[in-house]
């Protein structure tokens, strides 16, 4: 049996490692998205997973490209991929926010979408333990903090709506 051409498989990172990173990049932000979905927030769970796996895939690809390039003059820098992904996700998250009078809604959804992208990047780096910690802290903050933010409105000093 012949091996697949290089374009159809990782050269630097093993298949099992790639699969593990992508599974983690799927499941960890899925928990964030489901929390938003269950609370009927303006964004459902799919963007969280899509952003995360895309970020993870881009970083894995950039690291594969870095190891494939033997040219010492090459300027392949995975940190530029991180920078571009984080900037792009910031624009996506901004679309989840809107102003309702004196109150800005969707900030937690926007921040959690940005967090999903960061989780995907960290999974792409192979640091699943760190991605899990970020996901758990983000999920706890959104879950525990929700009752505190439901009553607060910028227009009232007493905290009632």
Beta strands, then each sheet from edge to edge (+ up, - down):
strand 1: 98-100
strand 2: 103-105
sheet 1: 1+ 2-
end
